[in-house]
Amino acid sequence: MIDEWIGAKPDLAEIHSSAATFNNIVLPPLAPENTLGILSKSIDVLAKSRAYPYGLTEDKILRLKSAGITTIQELANSSENKLKQIEMVGPATVKRIRDVMLQAIWM
């Protein structure tokens, strides 16, 4: 048992939403204007920084802005094809842009 504890072996657990315990939980309704605040922010917040060490370079941010993508919401709504049409943005760059954007949304 000590070897397992020292080895940090995780204890697995499952929660089933069909359990009776969860049937009695009532979530309050969200106001229609209640959205993720990050979505309305400028894509400038995705720049390389302490918060985003793998963030976007100034060049990539300028390229996105020149393509009319100025907010994180607009970036999230942009298709992969639209992003690939931007000069110097290929599949690997699209993946990086998406990864940084998702990191910002889920932080």
Distance bins in CASP14 RR format, pairs under 12 A and 6 or more apart:
PFRMAT RR
TARGET T0000
AUTHOR 0000-0000-0000
RMODE 2
METHOD distances of the structure
MODEL  1
1 7 0 0 0 0 0 1 0 0 0 0 0
1 9 0 0 0 0 0 1 0 0 0 0 0
2 9 0 0 0 0 0 1 0 0 0 0 0
3 9 0 0 0 0 1 0 0 0 0 0 0
4 10 0 0 0 0 0 1 0 0 0 0 0
4 11 0 0 0 0 1 0 0 0 0 0 0
5 11 0 0 0 0 0 1 0 0 0 0 0
15 21 0 0 0 0 1 0 0 0 0 0 0
15 22 0 0 0 0 1 0 0 0 0 0 0
16 22 0 0 0 0 1 0 0 0 0 0 0
16 23 0 0 0 0 0 1 0 0 0 0 0
17 23 0 0 0 0 1 0 0 0 0 0 0
17 25 0 0 0 0 1 0 0 0 0 0 0
19 25 0 0 0 0 0 1 0 0 0 0 0
28 34 0 0 0 0 0 1 0 0 0 0 0
30 36 0 0 0 0 0 1 0 0 0 0 0
33 40 0 0 0 0 0 1 0 0 0 0 0
35 41 0 0 0 0 0 1 0 0 0 0 0
35 71 0 0 0 0 0 1 0 0 0 0 0
35 72 0 0 0 0 0 1 0 0 0 0 0
35 73 0 0 0 0 1 0 0 0 0 0 0
35 76 0 0 0 0 0 1 0 0 0 0 0
35 105 0 0 0 0 0 1 0 0 0 0 0
36 71 0 0 0 0 0 1 0 0 0 0 0
36 72 0 0 0 0 1 0 0 0 0 0 0
36 73 0 0 0 0 1 0 0 0 0 0 0
36 76 0 0 0 0 1 0 0 0 0 0 0
36 101 0 0 0 0 0 1 0 0 0 0 0
36 102 0 0 0 0 0 1 0 0 0 0 0
36 104 0 0 0 0 1 0 0 0 0 0 0
36 105 1 0 0 1 0 0 0 0 0 0 0
36 106 0 0 0 0 1 0 0 0 0 0 0
36 107 0 0 0 0 0 1 0 0 0 0 0
37 45 0 0 0 0 0 1 0 0 0 0 0
37 71 0 0 0 0 0 1 0 0 0 0 0
37 72 0 0 0 0 1 0 0 0 0 0 0
37 73 0 0 0 0 1 0 0 0 0 0 0
37 104 0 0 0 0 0 1 0 0 0 0 0
37 105 0 0 0 0 1 0 0 0 0 0 0
37 107 0 0 0 0 0 1 0 0 0 0 0
38 45 1 0 0 1 0 0 0 0 0 0 0
38 46 0 0 0 0 1 0 0 0 0 0 0
38 51 0 0 0 0 0 1 0 0 0 0 0
38 71 0 0 0 0 1 0 0 0 0 0 0
38 72 1 0 1 0 0 0 0 0 0 0 0
38 73 0 0 0 0 1 0 0 0 0 0 0
38 75 0 0 0 0 0 1 0 0 0 0 0
38 76 0 0 0 0 1 0 0 0 0 0 0
38 101 0 0 0 0 1 0 0 0 0 0 0
38 102 0 0 0 0 0 1 0 0 0 0 0
38 103 0 0 0 0 0 1 0 0 0 0 0
38 104 1 0 1 0 0 0 0 0 0 0 0
38 105 1 0 1 0 0 0 0 0 0 0 0
38 106 0 0 0 0 1 0 0 0 0 0 0
38 107 0 0 0 0 1 0 0 0 0 0 0
39 45 0 0 0 0 0 1 0 0 0 0 0
39 71 1 0 0 1 0 0 0 0 0 0 0
39 72 1 0 1 0 0 0 0 0 0 0 0
39 73 1 0 1 0 0 0 0 0 0 0 0
39 74 0 0 0 0 1 0 0 0 0 0 0
39 75 0 0 0 0 1 0 0 0 0 0 0
39 76 1 0 0 1 0 0 0 0 0 0 0
39 77 0 0 0 0 1 0 0 0 0 0 0
39 101 0 0 0 0 1 0 0 0 0 0 0
39 104 0 0 0 0 1 0 0 0 0 0 0
39 105 1 0 0 1 0 0 0 0 0 0 0
40 70 0 0 0 0 0 1 0 0 0 0 0
40 71 1 0 0 1 0 0 0 0 0 0 0
40 72 1 0 0 1 0 0 0 0 0 0 0
40 73 1 0 0 1 0 0 0 0 0 0 0
40 74 0 0 0 0 0 1 0 0 0 0 0
40 75 0 0 0 0 0 1 0 0 0 0 0
40 76 0 0 0 0 0 1 0 0 0 0 0
40 105 0 0 0 0 0 1 0 0 0 0 0
41 47 0 0 0 0 0 1 0 0 0 0 0
41 70 0 0 0 0 1 0 0 0 0 0 0
41 71 1 0 0 1 0 0 0 0 0 0 0
41 72 1 0 1 0 0 0 0 0 0 0 0
41 73 0 0 0 0 1 0 0 0 0 0 0
41 74 0 0 0 0 0 1 0 0 0 0 0
41 75 0 0 0 0 0 1 0 0 0 0 0
41 76 0 0 0 0 0 1 0 0 0 0 0
41 101 0 0 0 0 0 1 0 0 0 0 0
41 104 0 0 0 0 1 0 0 0 0 0 0
41 105 0 0 0 0 0 1 0 0 0 0 0
41 107 0 0 0 0 0 1 0 0 0 0 0
42 56 0 0 0 0 0 1 0 0 0 0 0
42 61 0 0 0 0 1 0 0 0 0 0 0
42 64 0 0 0 0 0 1 0 0 0 0 0
42 65 0 0 0 0 1 0 0 0 0 0 0
42 69 0 0 0 0 0 1 0 0 0 0 0
42 70 1 0 0 1 0 0 0 0 0 0 0
42 71 1 0 0 1 0 0 0 0 0 0 0
42 72 1 0 0 1 0 0 0 0 0 0 0
42 73 0 0 0 0 0 1 0 0 0 0 0
42 74 0 0 0 0 0 1 0 0 0 0 0
42 75 0 0 0 0 0 1 0 0 0 0 0
42 104 0 0 0 0 0 1 0 0 0 0 0
43 52 0 0 0 0 0 1 0 0 0 0 0
43 55 0 0 0 0 0 1 0 0 0 0 0
43 56 1 0 0 1 0 0 0 0 0 0 0
43 57 0 0 0 0 0 1 0 0 0 0 0
43 58 0 0 0 0 0 1 0 0 0 0 0
43 60 0 0 0 0 1 0 0 0 0 0 0
43 61 1 0 1 0 0 0 0 0 0 0 0
43 62 0 0 0 0 1 0 0 0 0 0 0
43 63 0 0 0 0 0 1 0 0 0 0 0
43 64 1 0 1 0 0 0 0 0 0 0 0
43 65 1 0 0 1 0 0 0 0 0 0 0
43 66 0 0 0 0 0 1 0 0 0 0 0
43 67 0 0 0 0 0 1 0 0 0 0 0
43 68 0 0 0 0 1 0 0 0 0 0 0
43 69 1 0 0 1 0 0 0 0 0 0 0
43 70 1 0 0 1 0 0 0 0 0 0 0
43 71 1 0 0 1 0 0 0 0 0 0 0
43 72 1 0 0 1 0 0 0 0 0 0 0
43 73 0 0 0 0 1 0 0 0 0 0 0
43 74 1 0 0 1 0 0 0 0 0 0 0
43 75 1 0 1 0 0 0 0 0 0 0 0
43 76 0 0 0 0 0 1 0 0 0 0 0
43 78 0 0 0 0 0 1 0 0 0 0 0
43 97 0 0 0 0 1 0 0 0 0 0 0
43 100 0 0 0 0 1 0 0 0 0 0 0
43 101 0 0 0 0 1 0 0 0 0 0 0
43 104 0 0 0 0 1 0 0 0 0 0 0
44 52 0 0 0 0 0 1 0 0 0 0 0
44 55 0 0 0 0 0 1 0 0 0 0 0
44 56 0 0 0 0 1 0 0 0 0 0 0
44 58 0 0 0 0 1 0 0 0 0 0 0
44 60 0 0 0 0 0 1 0 0 0 0 0
44 61 1 0 0 1 0 0 0 0 0 0 0
44 62 0 0 0 0 0 1 0 0 0 0 0
44 64 0 0 0 0 1 0 0 0 0 0 0
44 65 0 0 0 0 1 0 0 0 0 0 0
44 69 0 0 0 0 0 1 0 0 0 0 0
44 70 0 0 0 0 1 0 0 0 0 0 0
44 71 0 0 0 0 1 0 0 0 0 0 0
44 72 0 0 0 0 1 0 0 0 0 0 0
44 75 0 0 0 0 0 1 0 0 0 0 0
44 104 0 0 0 0 0 1 0 0 0 0 0
45 51 0 0 0 0 1 0 0 0 0 0 0
45 52 0 0 0 0 1 0 0 0 0 0 0
45 55 0 0 0 0 1 0 0 0 0 0 0
45 56 0 0 0 0 1 0 0 0 0 0 0
45 61 0 0 0 0 1 0 0 0 0 0 0
45 70 0 0 0 0 0 1 0 0 0 0 0
45 71 0 0 0 0 1 0 0 0 0 0 0
45 72 1 0 0 1 0 0 0 0 0 0 0
45 75 0 0 0 0 0 1 0 0 0 0 0
45 100 0 0 0 0 1 0 0 0 0 0 0
45 101 0 0 0 0 0 1 0 0 0 0 0
45 103 0 0 0 0 0 1 0 0 0 0 0
45 104 1 0 0 1 0 0 0 0 0 0 0
45 105 0 0 0 0 0 1 0 0 0 0 0
45 107 0 0 0 0 0 1 0 0 0 0 0
46 52 1 0 0 1 0 0 0 0 0 0 0
46 53 0 0 0 0 0 1 0 0 0 0 0
46 54 0 0 0 0 0 1 0 0 0 0 0
46 55 1 0 1 0 0 0 0 0 0 0 0
46 56 1 0 1 0 0 0 0 0 0 0 0
46 57 0 0 0 0 0 1 0 0 0 0 0
46 58 0 0 0 0 0 1 0 0 0 0 0
46 60 0 0 0 0 1 0 0 0 0 0 0
46 61 1 0 0 1 0 0 0 0 0 0 0
46 64 0 0 0 0 1 0 0 0 0 0 0
46 65 0 0 0 0 0 1 0 0 0 0 0
46 69 0 0 0 0 0 1 0 0 0 0 0
46 70 0 0 0 0 0 1 0 0 0 0 0
46 71 0 0 0 0 0 1 0 0 0 0 0
46 72 1 0 0 1 0 0 0 0 0 0 0
46 75 0 0 0 0 1 0 0 0 0 0 0
46 76 0 0 0 0 0 1 0 0 0 0 0
46 96 0 0 0 0 0 1 0 0 0 0 0
46 97 0 0 0 0 1 0 0 0 0 0 0
46 98 0 0 0 0 0 1 0 0 0 0 0
46 99 0 0 0 0 0 1 0 0 0 0 0
46 100 1 0 1 0 0 0 0 0 0 0 0
46 101 1 0 0 1 0 0 0 0 0 0 0
46 102 0 0 0 0 0 1 0 0 0 0 0
46 103 0 0 0 0 1 0 0 0 0 0 0
46 104 1 0 1 0 0 0 0 0 0 0 0
46 105 0 0 0 0 0 1 0 0 0 0 0
46 107 0 0 0 0 0 1 0 0 0 0 0
47 53 0 0 0 0 0 1 0 0 0 0 0
47 54 0 0 0 0 0 1 0 0 0 0 0
47 55 1 0 0 1 0 0 0 0 0 0 0
47 56 1 0 1 0 0 0 0 0 0 0 0
47 57 1 0 0 1 0 0 0 0 0 0 0
47 58 1 0 0 1 0 0 0 0 0 0 0
47 59 0 0 0 0 0 1 0 0 0 0 0
47 60 0 0 0 0 1 0 0 0 0 0 0
47 61 1 0 0 1 0 0 0 0 0 0 0
47 62 0 0 0 0 0 1 0 0 0 0 0
47 64 0 0 0 0 0 1 0 0 0 0 0
47 65 0 0 0 0 0 1 0 0 0 0 0
47 100 0 0 0 0 1 0 0 0 0 0 0
47 104 0 0 0 0 0 1 0 0 0 0 0
48 54 1 0 0 1 0 0 0 0 0 0 0
48 55 1 0 1 0 0 0 0 0 0 0 0
48 56 1 0 0 1 0 0 0 0 0 0 0
48 57 1 0 0 1 0 0 0 0 0 0 0
48 58 0 0 0 0 1 0 0 0 0 0 0
48 59 0 0 0 0 0 1 0 0 0 0 0
48 60 0 0 0 0 1 0 0 0 0 0 0
48 61 0 0 0 0 1 0 0 0 0 0 0
48 96 0 0 0 0 0 1 0 0 0 0 0
48 100 0 0 0 0 1 0 0 0 0 0 0
49 55 1 0 0 1 0 0 0 0 0 0 0
49 56 0 0 0 0 0 1 0 0 0 0 0
49 57 0 0 0 0 0 1 0 0 0 0 0
49 58 0 0 0 0 0 1 0 0 0 0 0
49 61 0 0 0 0 0 1 0 0 0 0 0
49 100 0 0 0 0 0 1 0 0 0 0 0
49 103 0 0 0 0 0 1 0 0 0 0 0
49 104 0 0 0 0 0 1 0 0 0 0 0
51 100 0 0 0 0 0 1 0 0 0 0 0
51 103 0 0 0 0 1 0 0 0 0 0 0
51 104 0 0 0 0 1 0 0 0 0 0 0
51 107 1 0 0 1 0 0 0 0 0 0 0
52 61 0 0 0 0 0 1 0 0 0 0 0
52 96 0 0 0 0 0 1 0 0 0 0 0
52 97 0 0 0 0 0 1 0 0 0 0 0
52 99 0 0 0 0 0 1 0 0 0 0 0
52 100 1 0 0 1 0 0 0 0 0 0 0
52 101 0 0 0 0 0 1 0 0 0 0 0
52 102 0 0 0 0 0 1 0 0 0 0 0
52 103 1 0 0 1 0 0 0 0 0 0 0
52 104 1 0 0 1 0 0 0 0 0 0 0
52 105 0 0 0 0 0 1 0 0 0 0 0
52 107 0 0 0 0 1 0 0 0 0 0 0
53 100 0 0 0 0 0 1 0 0 0 0 0
53 103 0 0 0 0 0 1 0 0 0 0 0
54 60 0 0 0 0 0 1 0 0 0 0 0
54 95 0 0 0 0 0 1 0 0 0 0 0
54 96 1 0 0 1 0 0 0 0 0 0 0
54 97 0 0 0 0 0 1 0 0 0 0 0
54 99 1 0 0 1 0 0 0 0 0 0 0
54 100 1 0 0 1 0 0 0 0 0 0 0
54 101 0 0 0 0 0 1 0 0 0 0 0
54 102 0 0 0 0 0 1 0 0 0 0 0
54 103 1 0 0 1 0 0 0 0 0 0 0
54 104 0 0 0 0 0 1 0 0 0 0 0
55 61 0 0 0 0 1 0 0 0 0 0 0
55 93 0 0 0 0 0 1 0 0 0 0 0
55 96 0 0 0 0 1 0 0 0 0 0 0
55 97 0 0 0 0 1 0 0 0 0 0 0
55 98 0 0 0 0 0 1 0 0 0 0 0
55 99 0 0 0 0 1 0 0 0 0 0 0
55 100 1 0 1 0 0 0 0 0 0 0 0
55 101 0 0 0 0 1 0 0 0 0 0 0
55 102 0 0 0 0 0 1 0 0 0 0 0
55 103 0 0 0 0 1 0 0 0 0 0 0
55 104 0 0 0 0 1 0 0 0 0 0 0
56 62 0 0 0 0 1 0 0 0 0 0 0
56 63 0 0 0 0 1 0 0 0 0 0 0
56 64 1 0 0 1 0 0 0 0 0 0 0
56 65 0 0 0 0 0 1 0 0 0 0 0
56 69 0 0 0 0 0 1 0 0 0 0 0
56 72 0 0 0 0 0 1 0 0 0 0 0
56 75 0 0 0 0 1 0 0 0 0 0 0
56 89 0 0 0 0 0 1 0 0 0 0 0
56 93 0 0 0 0 1 0 0 0 0 0 0
56 94 0 0 0 0 0 1 0 0 0 0 0
56 96 1 0 0 1 0 0 0 0 0 0 0
56 97 1 0 0 1 0 0 0 0 0 0 0
56 98 0 0 0 0 0 1 0 0 0 0 0
56 99 0 0 0 0 0 1 0 0 0 0 0
56 100 1 0 1 0 0 0 0 0 0 0 0
56 101 0 0 0 0 1 0 0 0 0 0 0
56 103 0 0 0 0 0 1 0 0 0 0 0
56 104 0 0 0 0 0 1 0 0 0 0 0
57 63 0 0 0 0 1 0 0 0 0 0 0
57 64 0 0 0 0 0 1 0 0 0 0 0
57 88 0 0 0 0 0 1 0 0 0 0 0
57 89 0 0 0 0 0 1 0 0 0 0 0
57 93 0 0 0 0 1 0 0 0 0 0 0
57 96 0 0 0 0 1 0 0 0 0 0 0
57 97 0 0 0 0 0 1 0 0 0 0 0
57 100 0 0 0 0 0 1 0 0 0 0 0
58 64 0 0 0 0 0 1 0 0 0 0 0
58 65 0 0 0 0 0 1 0 0 0 0 0
59 65 0 0 0 0 0 1 0 0 0 0 0
59 66 0 0 0 0 0 1 0 0 0 0 0
59 86 0 0 0 0 0 1 0 0 0 0 0
59 87 0 0 0 0 0 1 0 0 0 0 0
59 88 1 0 0 1 0 0 0 0 0 0 0
59 89 0 0 0 0 0 1 0 0 0 0 0
59 93 0 0 0 0 0 1 0 0 0 0 0
60 66 0 0 0 0 0 1 0 0 0 0 0
60 67 0 0 0 0 0 1 0 0 0 0 0
60 69 0 0 0 0 0 1 0 0 0 0 0
60 75 0 0 0 0 0 1 0 0 0 0 0
60 83 0 0 0 0 0 1 0 0 0 0 0
60 86 0 0 0 0 1 0 0 0 0 0 0
60 87 0 0 0 0 0 1 0 0 0 0 0
60 88 0 0 0 0 1 0 0 0 0 0 0
60 89 1 0 0 1 0 0 0 0 0 0 0
60 90 0 0 0 0 0 1 0 0 0 0 0
60 92 0 0 0 0 0 1 0 0 0 0 0
60 93 1 0 0 1 0 0 0 0 0 0 0
60 94 0 0 0 0 0 1 0 0 0 0 0
60 96 0 0 0 0 1 0 0 0 0 0 0
60 97 1 0 0 1 0 0 0 0 0 0 0
60 100 0 0 0 0 1 0 0 0 0 0 0
60 101 0 0 0 0 0 1 0 0 0 0 0
61 67 0 0 0 0 0 1 0 0 0 0 0
61 68 0 0 0 0 0 1 0 0 0 0 0
61 69 0 0 0 0 1 0 0 0 0 0 0
61 70 0 0 0 0 1 0 0 0 0 0 0
61 72 0 0 0 0 0 1 0 0 0 0 0
61 75 0 0 0 0 0 1 0 0 0 0 0
61 86 0 0 0 0 0 1 0 0 0 0 0
61 89 0 0 0 0 0 1 0 0 0 0 0
61 97 0 0 0 0 1 0 0 0 0 0 0
61 100 0 0 0 0 0 1 0 0 0 0 0
61 101 0 0 0 0 0 1 0 0 0 0 0
62 68 0 0 0 0 0 1 0 0 0 0 0
62 69 0 0 0 0 0 1 0 0 0 0 0
62 70 0 0 0 0 0 1 0 0 0 0 0
62 86 0 0 0 0 0 1 0 0 0 0 0
62 87 0 0 0 0 0 1 0 0 0 0 0
62 88 0 0 0 0 0 1 0 0 0 0 0
62 89 0 0 0 0 0 1 0 0 0 0 0
63 69 0 0 0 0 1 0 0 0 0 0 0
63 75 0 0 0 0 0 1 0 0 0 0 0
63 83 0 0 0 0 1 0 0 0 0 0 0
63 84 0 0 0 0 0 1 0 0 0 0 0
63 85 0 0 0 0 0 1 0 0 0 0 0
63 86 1 0 1 0 0 0 0 0 0 0 0
63 87 1 0 0 1 0 0 0 0 0 0 0
63 88 1 0 0 1 0 0 0 0 0 0 0
63 89 1 0 0 1 0 0 0 0 0 0 0
63 90 0 0 0 0 0 1 0 0 0 0 0
63 93 0 0 0 0 1 0 0 0 0 0 0
63 94 0 0 0 0 0 1 0 0 0 0 0
63 97 0 0 0 0 1 0 0 0 0 0 0
64 70 1 0 0 1 0 0 0 0 0 0 0
64 71 0 0 0 0 0 1 0 0 0 0 0
64 72 0 0 0 0 0 1 0 0 0 0 0
64 74 0 0 0 0 1 0 0 0 0 0 0
64 75 1 0 0 1 0 0 0 0 0 0 0
64 78 0 0 0 0 1 0 0 0 0 0 0
64 82 0 0 0 0 0 1 0 0 0 0 0
64 83 0 0 0 0 1 0 0 0 0 0 0
64 85 0 0 0 0 0 1 0 0 0 0 0
64 86 1 0 0 1 0 0 0 0 0 0 0
64 87 0 0 0 0 0 1 0 0 0 0 0
64 88 0 0 0 0 0 1 0 0 0 0 0
64 89 0 0 0 0 1 0 0 0 0 0 0
64 93 0 0 0 0 0 1 0 0 0 0 0
64 94 0 0 0 0 0 1 0 0 0 0 0
64 96 0 0 0 0 0 1 0 0 0 0 0
64 97 1 0 0 1 0 0 0 0 0 0 0
64 98 0 0 0 0 0 1 0 0 0 0 0
64 100 0 0 0 0 0 1 0 0 0 0 0
64 101 0 0 0 0 0 1 0 0 0 0 0
65 71 0 0 0 0 0 1 0 0 0 0 0
65 74 0 0 0 0 0 1 0 0 0 0 0
65 75 0 0 0 0 0 1 0 0 0 0 0
65 86 0 0 0 0 0 1 0 0 0 0 0
66 85 0 0 0 0 0 1 0 0 0 0 0
66 86 1 0 0 1 0 0 0 0 0 0 0
66 87 0 0 0 0 1 0 0 0 0 0 0
66 88 0 0 0 0 0 1 0 0 0 0 0
66 89 0 0 0 0 0 1 0 0 0 0 0
67 74 0 0 0 0 1 0 0 0 0 0 0
67 75 0 0 0 0 1 0 0 0 0 0 0
67 78 0 0 0 0 1 0 0 0 0 0 0
67 79 0 0 0 0 0 1 0 0 0 0 0
67 82 1 0 0 1 0 0 0 0 0 0 0
67 83 1 0 0 1 0 0 0 0 0 0 0
67 84 0 0 0 0 0 1 0 0 0 0 0
67 85 1 0 0 1 0 0 0 0 0 0 0
67 86 1 0 1 0 0 0 0 0 0 0 0
67 87 0 0 0 0 1 0 0 0 0 0 0
67 88 0 0 0 0 0 1 0 0 0 0 0
67 89 0 0 0 0 1 0 0 0 0 0 0
67 97 0 0 0 0 0 1 0 0 0 0 0
68 74 1 0 0 1 0 0 0 0 0 0 0
68 75 0 0 0 0 1 0 0 0 0 0 0
68 77 0 0 0 0 0 1 0 0 0 0 0
68 78 0 0 0 0 1 0 0 0 0 0 0
68 82 0 0 0 0 1 0 0 0 0 0 0
68 83 0 0 0 0 0 1 0 0 0 0 0
68 85 0 0 0 0 0 1 0 0 0 0 0
68 86 0 0 0 0 1 0 0 0 0 0 0
69 75 1 0 1 0 0 0 0 0 0 0 0
69 76 0 0 0 0 1 0 0 0 0 0 0
69 77 0 0 0 0 1 0 0 0 0 0 0
69 78 1 0 1 0 0 0 0 0 0 0 0
69 79 0 0 0 0 0 1 0 0 0 0 0
69 82 0 0 0 0 1 0 0 0 0 0 0
69 83 0 0 0 0 1 0 0 0 0 0 0
69 85 0 0 0 0 0 1 0 0 0 0 0
69 86 0 0 0 0 1 0 0 0 0 0 0
69 89 0 0 0 0 0 1 0 0 0 0 0
69 97 0 0 0 0 1 0 0 0 0 0 0
69 101 0 0 0 0 0 1 0 0 0 0 0
70 77 0 0 0 0 0 1 0 0 0 0 0
70 78 0 0 0 0 0 1 0 0 0 0 0
71 77 0 0 0 0 1 0 0 0 0 0 0
71 78 0 0 0 0 0 1 0 0 0 0 0
71 101 0 0 0 0 0 1 0 0 0 0 0
71 104 0 0 0 0 0 1 0 0 0 0 0
72 78 0 0 0 0 0 1 0 0 0 0 0
72 97 0 0 0 0 0 1 0 0 0 0 0
72 98 0 0 0 0 0 1 0 0 0 0 0
72 100 0 0 0 0 1 0 0 0 0 0 0
72 101 1 0 0 1 0 0 0 0 0 0 0
72 102 0 0 0 0 0 1 0 0 0 0 0
72 103 0 0 0 0 0 1 0 0 0 0 0
72 104 1 0 0 1 0 0 0 0 0 0 0
72 105 1 0 0 1 0 0 0 0 0 0 0
72 106 0 0 0 0 0 1 0 0 0 0 0
72 107 0 0 0 0 0 1 0 0 0 0 0
73 101 0 0 0 0 0 1 0 0 0 0 0
73 104 0 0 0 0 0 1 0 0 0 0 0
73 105 0 0 0 0 0 1 0 0 0 0 0
74 82 0 0 0 0 0 1 0 0 0 0 0
74 83 0 0 0 0 0 1 0 0 0 0 0
74 101 0 0 0 0 0 1 0 0 0 0 0
75 82 0 0 0 0 1 0 0 0 0 0 0
75 83 0 0 0 0 1 0 0 0 0 0 0
75 86 0 0 0 0 0 1 0 0 0 0 0
75 94 0 0 0 0 0 1 0 0 0 0 0
75 97 1 0 0 1 0 0 0 0 0 0 0
75 98 0 0 0 0 1 0 0 0 0 0 0
75 99 0 0 0 0 0 1 0 0 0 0 0
75 100 0 0 0 0 1 0 0 0 0 0 0
75 101 1 0 1 0 0 0 0 0 0 0 0
75 102 0 0 0 0 0 1 0 0 0 0 0
75 104 0 0 0 0 1 0 0 0 0 0 0
75 105 0 0 0 0 0 1 0 0 0 0 0
76 82 0 0 0 0 0 1 0 0 0 0 0
76 83 0 0 0 0 0 1 0 0 0 0 0
76 97 0 0 0 0 0 1 0 0 0 0 0
76 98 0 0 0 0 1 0 0 0 0 0 0
76 100 0 0 0 0 0 1 0 0 0 0 0
76 101 1 0 0 1 0 0 0 0 0 0 0
76 102 0 0 0 0 1 0 0 0 0 0 0
76 104 0 0 0 0 1 0 0 0 0 0 0
76 105 1 0 0 1 0 0 0 0 0 0 0
77 83 0 0 0 0 0 1 0 0 0 0 0
77 101 0 0 0 0 0 1 0 0 0 0 0
78 84 0 0 0 0 0 1 0 0 0 0 0
78 85 0 0 0 0 1 0 0 0 0 0 0
78 86 0 0 0 0 1 0 0 0 0 0 0
78 89 0 0 0 0 0 1 0 0 0 0 0
78 94 0 0 0 0 1 0 0 0 0 0 0
78 97 0 0 0 0 1 0 0 0 0 0 0
78 98 0 0 0 0 1 0 0 0 0 0 0
78 101 0 0 0 0 1 0 0 0 0 0 0
79 85 0 0 0 0 1 0 0 0 0 0 0
79 86 0 0 0 0 0 1 0 0 0 0 0
79 94 0 0 0 0 1 0 0 0 0 0 0
79 98 0 0 0 0 0 1 0 0 0 0 0
80 86 0 0 0 0 0 1 0 0 0 0 0
80 89 0 0 0 0 0 1 0 0 0 0 0
80 90 0 0 0 0 1 0 0 0 0 0 0
80 91 0 0 0 0 1 0 0 0 0 0 0
80 93 0 0 0 0 0 1 0 0 0 0 0
80 94 1 0 1 0 0 0 0 0 0 0 0
80 95 0 0 0 0 1 0 0 0 0 0 0
80 97 0 0 0 0 1 0 0 0 0 0 0
80 98 0 0 0 0 1 0 0 0 0 0 0
81 89 0 0 0 0 0 1 0 0 0 0 0
81 90 0 0 0 0 0 1 0 0 0 0 0
81 91 0 0 0 0 0 1 0 0 0 0 0
81 94 0 0 0 0 1 0 0 0 0 0 0
82 89 0 0 0 0 1 0 0 0 0 0 0
82 90 0 0 0 0 0 1 0 0 0 0 0
82 94 0 0 0 0 1 0 0 0 0 0 0
82 97 0 0 0 0 0 1 0 0 0 0 0
83 89 1 0 1 0 0 0 0 0 0 0 0
83 90 1 0 0 1 0 0 0 0 0 0 0
83 91 0 0 0 0 1 0 0 0 0 0 0
83 92 0 0 0 0 0 1 0 0 0 0 0
83 93 1 0 0 1 0 0 0 0 0 0 0
83 94 1 0 1 0 0 0 0 0 0 0 0
83 95 0 0 0 0 1 0 0 0 0 0 0
83 96 0 0 0 0 0 1 0 0 0 0 0
83 97 1 0 0 1 0 0 0 0 0 0 0
83 98 0 0 0 0 1 0 0 0 0 0 0
83 101 0 0 0 0 0 1 0 0 0 0 0
84 90 1 0 1 0 0 0 0 0 0 0 0
84 91 1 0 0 1 0 0 0 0 0 0 0
84 92 0 0 0 0 0 1 0 0 0 0 0
84 93 0 0 0 0 1 0 0 0 0 0 0
84 94 1 0 0 1 0 0 0 0 0 0 0
84 95 0 0 0 0 0 1 0 0 0 0 0
84 97 0 0 0 0 0 1 0 0 0 0 0
84 98 0 0 0 0 0 1 0 0 0 0 0
85 94 0 0 0 0 0 1 0 0 0 0 0
86 93 0 0 0 0 1 0 0 0 0 0 0
86 94 0 0 0 0 1 0 0 0 0 0 0
86 97 0 0 0 0 1 0 0 0 0 0 0
87 93 0 0 0 0 0 1 0 0 0 0 0
88 94 0 0 0 0 0 1 0 0 0 0 0
88 97 0 0 0 0 0 1 0 0 0 0 0
89 95 0 0 0 0 0 1 0 0 0 0 0
89 96 0 0 0 0 1 0 0 0 0 0 0
89 97 1 0 0 1 0 0 0 0 0 0 0
89 98 0 0 0 0 0 1 0 0 0 0 0
90 96 0 0 0 0 1 0 0 0 0 0 0
90 97 0 0 0 0 1 0 0 0 0 0 0
90 98 0 0 0 0 0 1 0 0 0 0 0
91 97 0 0 0 0 0 1 0 0 0 0 0
91 98 0 0 0 0 0 1 0 0 0 0 0
92 98 0 0 0 0 0 1 0 0 0 0 0
92 99 0 0 0 0 0 1 0 0 0 0 0
93 99 0 0 0 0 0 1 0 0 0 0 0
93 100 0 0 0 0 0 1 0 0 0 0 0
94 100 0 0 0 0 0 1 0 0 0 0 0
94 101 0 0 0 0 0 1 0 0 0 0 0
95 101 0 0 0 0 0 1 0 0 0 0 0
95 102 0 0 0 0 0 1 0 0 0 0 0
96 102 0 0 0 0 0 1 0 0 0 0 0
96 103 0 0 0 0 0 1 0 0 0 0 0
97 103 0 0 0 0 0 1 0 0 0 0 0
97 104 0 0 0 0 0 1 0 0 0 0 0
98 104 0 0 0 0 0 1 0 0 0 0 0
98 105 0 0 0 0 0 1 0 0 0 0 0
99 105 0 0 0 0 0 1 0 0 0 0 0
99 106 0 0 0 0 0 1 0 0 0 0 0
100 106 0 0 0 0 0 1 0 0 0 0 0
100 107 0 0 0 0 0 1 0 0 0 0 0
101 107 0 0 0 0 0 1 0 0 0 0 0
END
